[in-house]
Every structure is written in structure tokens, then in C-alpha cells.
Amino acid sequence: MIVHVLPIPVIEAGADSSICGNTVQLYGVADALSSGIWSASGLNVEFDDETDITTIVSQLVQGENTLYWTATDGTCTAQDSVVISSHVAWTADAGNNLSICGFEANLFAVPVNGTGTWSSNSAESFWPDENTPDAAVTSSTYGSFVFTWTETDGVCATSINIDVTFWQPVSDADAGVDQNLIDEYVTVLDGNEVSVGYGCWSSTNPDILKADSLAFDTEIYNLNYGLNTMLWTITNGACESSIDEVNIIVNESALPTGFSPNNDGFNDMLEFNGLEQMAYTKITVYDRWGNLVYEMENYDNSWDGSSSGGSLLPDDTYFYVFNKDGVELSSYVVIRR
């Protein structure tokens, strides 16, 4: 009897490896005389071509996956295995975007897996170091920068970005000196110019109109009699605003107490200052005995000492009530030609 001893097929399933993900190409080696097939006992993996020793395998489970290459030359059979350790990528947590006044910020990464490192698109310094999740960071310039938190477990690495904005503190606001006006309802404000951030005028009186609320030297209209307070606020991002106020007092001029309607072109009419700024006016004039001698609604500084009937009133002392915007003021007036 003759016994033929045949060699076992020479095969290698490949080197064990660790990958990030669940798909990898295999790199087994087999002699040309054998054919084989991949298998994975107890695993539901997928081979692109289970008869190709260098096929791609997917649907690996997290952790160790043992794959078997079984080869035969028609008589002898051989088997080798390879272990693929699958690591699954994760989502890093770098915290929220930050808006900071000044050059210093505290970062707030939350480690999820492995070790992490901070990096930035600007020249920054980290304390105690860039590997600390809640590191303090010092910027050399103001502005908005991207900070990247990268974590790795030695196989997989994942990164996430946040925006950190460093704002420059504002200078002190100066709304200018207080103003005292007489029968004037328009004035120009004199706040300080803004070099950092922006300034804005405001008032507790919504009736006051501003030509440009962002201009430090804007003109304002429709002031009220008495106290008008304007606020000049300088703001820049996350920094504390600086606020200053200016008081503008509109005083009433003295009520007229006499005029000389003699047609000499001087002091011929009973005139009130600031009449053009008043929405409603009315004058009612009485003689010393209380008789109504003259009355005019929407008064226009045109009374020349005549009665409502058009006759000249004699030189004398008269008494009047002047209504401006619903406020009644009483005084006397002497007609002396």
C-alpha cells in the first residue's frame, strides 16, 4: 500500500488589529492551490465576498470580533483566525459657546471617552494645560475665535468646536453737561464719542424725538416743560454697559405784563415766547370789572389792544387767562400807548 502525504494549505487570516468604526478590509494570505471562506461564529457580520481572503467586512460589533478563514485544497483543510477590535466613535462635548468681557475665559468641556485636548485658531494659552477639560484660557487679542476639543481613546478620535468671543470693556459714558433752556423745545446733545462698542440715547419720556439715537451729538425735539432726562448708554457685547445722564430743564419765560400798541413797530402786540411749540392756545382778556373784552382760540400773538368787536380799548390794566396745551396761566397786562 502506498500512502501519499499531502501538505496542509498555507494560510494566514491576517494580523489582529483595532479599528475605529464597524467596517474594515481584511488582509489574509493564502497559497494559490487552496480556496476558502470567511465565517464569524455567533456574529451577524457581513462580508462583501466571503470567498475573498482580502474582502471587506462590515457590521462588526463593538469590542472583539473573531473572524475565521477556512481553506481547503480538495483534500486537506486548514483554518486561521483574526481578531478585529471595533471601537465606536462618539460625540464629544465641548460645552456652550462663550461670550466674555476681557481676555480670560473658563472652558467647560465634559469628557465622554478617552483623553482630550484643547486647540484654537488663535494664539492662546491654557492653564494648567490644554489637556484640562475645564482649562482657563487667556487670549492675546479681542475678537471671536474657534476652540476645538478633541478626544481620543487611542483608536478613535472625535472633535467638536465652540466659538469664544472676547469683548473689550467700554469707556465711561459722559452724557455732557446739564442744560437750562427758556421756551426752547429743541437742543443738541453732547455725549462723548464711542471708540469701543456703540452708544445709544434713551429717555423715560417717549415723546422726545431723536434725529439719530446712535449719534453722540444728535439733535432732539419735542422736549417738555420742566425736567427732561436723557441717558447715554455705551455697550459692547458681554461687557457691562456704562450709563450717564444729562438733565435738560425747559423753563417758561415770564408772562407778558404790558405792551404799547401805538403802531411804532415796537411792542405793538401781546406776545408769548415759544408759541410755535404749543399745540393749543387760547387767550381770554377781562377789564378791571370782570367784563370779557377779548378772546381768541389758537392765539397767534396778534392782539393789538382791540376788543373782540374791533374797537380800541382804553389804556388801562386788564387781566387775562392764557391756556397753553390745557394749562391755564393767569396774569395782568397794561395797555399804554
Secondary structure, DSSP 8 states (H G I E B T S, - for coil): ----------EE----EEEESS-EE---EE-TT-EEEEE-TT---EES-TT-TT-EEE---SEEEEEEEEEE-SS-EEEEEEEEEEE-----B----EEEESSEEE---B--SSEEEEEESS-EEEES-TT-TT-EEEESS-EEEEEEEEEE-SS-EEEEEEEEEEE-----------EEEES---EE------SSSEEEEEES-TT-EES-TT-TT-EEE---SEEEEEEEEEE-TTS--EEEEEEEEEE------EE--SSSSSS-S---TTGGG-S-EEEEEE-TTS-EEEEEES--S---SB-TTS-B--SEEEEEEEEETTEEEEEEEEE--
